[in-house]
Amino acid sequence: MNYLLKAVSLGAVMAAGLATAEPSGTFRQAHDYGFGEKSSLDPSSPGRIQWITEKIMNRLVSPDLAGIPEADLATEWSANAEATEWTFKLREGVTFHDGSTLDAADVIYTFERILDPDGTSPARSALKMIESVSMVDDMTVKMSLNTPFADMPLQLMDYRMRIIPDGSGDMIGETGIGTGPFKVEKYEADGTTVLVANLDYYKGAPKLARMEIIAISEGQARIQAFLGGQTDMYRYVTAQERVLLDRSDKYNVQVIPTGNWRGLVFRTDVEPFTDARVRKAVRLAADRQEIVDLVYGGGAVVACDTPVEPNDQYRADLKCPQDIEQAKALLAEAGYPDGIDVDVHVSTLEPSWSNLAVVYQEQAAKAGIRVNVVQAPSDGYWNAIWMNKTVSATRWNERPADQALHEIYLSSARWNESFYKDEGFDTLLATARRELDFGKRKALYAKAQAHLLETAGTLIPIHVTKIVGVNARVKNVDAVKREAIRWHLIEVD
């Protein structure tokens, strides 16, 4: 879909969804404590705990159940003819958890903080086209861009771009003050964080009175907590675990096609992966369909090393069959006729990583790529292993095409996990952002993805079809699509 110059006004928000009864009941969920002591309630920080921020904060624009931008804290938006200026009208009468009223100053502060070059927000690379955010009036903001960009609303659906109160940056990591359906009563990153219903939520008071978000770093411990009734939702059910859930009337299972992906990242700044031929060889060695079948029990879609989700309008139509002979030839051409030895670091932080590495180990051996699977601690994995070890497991949640390509592969991106630097690729992205014709823009994004298939340092074999387990006592979770959970509608018996 083309969003160019399309003003969006969705009017009143789902009157039928407004809660009328007094909130009641407690919902419990685990998070993986993946950032350890750097975990934070700051939505734009590297250590954000998204399992909490998604429940306490809102964005200007959110994805609807089909992944299309819909009004949230902004009620309508429009662009000038060149798509270099975007204007957003804010929702009237919205209050933060501290009682202050949402206005343009809060939005300006939020985005200026993300864009601060001296800041640490990984979301900055997704917004680098923004030159300034200014006030039109108390309830209207204007984003001025340094280049035409026709898909700005898509970019603002990022789950990290949640609006916080003006001037709250120093404390937001602890207070978590937002406009969302729940507010923080107690924050304990490595223990149990308690959220309570925000009776002033603009969509109506939540049906739940309380949420408990519990830190459990080990994947096996998280599933056991769910099976033992200590938590009510488990977001990373494996195909094998699903068999157990389907046999019991204690659980309901949601199957959700997503753009989330799992893979292996090879640092392109460390030999032998400085050579694009070696990088291509380690990716050609993968049988992606076999990974779908053996690791994910069919619950995934083959990805040809593109982070762009299958249903994205800019997804390229790529083919990536396993080719052992070509992999061997490329290694020999690069000076490794006897193959290479590779340590692949994984952890149980993500339940599928270990199996993914073992299956890849068998596949790659046929090409002379000798993989040693190294189990790393889950606690602090993102700080100690990812972007530190030469080869490690990685995972990302779905993002719009432009954002994913910029944030993961642009030479200057803060979270360019493979340290990939390619001027030709950077130029393709810059040109795509400036192109106002949808067809031409789509062709440029497709060309960028094809370029990655030849040169990238990241093996992205699959996009996950997520299996979410929910305790049968939890109601109104059938709207779980594309991560667009309507938390204020959930209730428990």
Buried (B, 14 or more C-beta within 10 A) or exposed (E): EBBBEEEBEBEEBEEEBBBEEEBEBBBBBBBBBBBBEBBBBBBBBBBBBBBBBBBBBBBBBBBBEEBBBBBBBBBBBBBBEBBBBBBBBBBEEBBBBEEBBBBBBBBBBBBBBBBEEEBEBBBBBBBBBBBEBEBEEEBBBBBBBEBBBBBBBBBBBBBBBBBBBBEBBEBBBEBBBBBBBBBBEEBEBEEEBBBBBBEBBBBBBBBBBBBBBBBBBBBEBBBBBBBEEBBBBBBBBBBEBBEBBEEEEEBBEBEBBBBBBBBBBBBBEBEBBBBBBBBBBBBBBBBBBBBBBBBBBEBBBBBBBBBBBBBBBBBBEBEBEBBBEBBBBBBBEBEBEEBBEBEBBBBBBBBBBBBBBBBBBEBBBBBBBBBEBBEBBBBBBBBBBBBEBBBBBBBBBBBBBBBBBBBBBBEEBBBBBBBBBBEEBBEBBBBBBBBBEBEEBBBBBBBBBBBBBEBBBBBBBBBBBBBBBBBEBBBBBEBBBBBBBBBBBBBBE
